[in-house]
């Protein structure tokens, strides 16, 4: 995790606790270091992590270092952004997506009663 980053770094080992068992909505960014679009969207993900601190969890999973979970969820292209609520996928976005679009999805999830 980068210095003062507010997002959660996911692994195959902590995915269950951090995402599926989370009491907050979770946005998971599946990415890789060699992926240009992943690097392009990274600052947006970090901004969202700050903006939604305490309201939603923002997490990143490196698909090169963690292959079990991406395979389980059928991740075929990156960046893939999955939105989880109550342990289930409720929305997704693929590719470089505008911050306002991601924020709208997070706002809708964060405003729903658990």
Helices and strands as residue ranges (DSSP letters): E 8-10, H 15-15, I 16-20, E 25-31, H 36-51, E 56-62, H 68-72, E 80-85, E 88-94, H 99-111
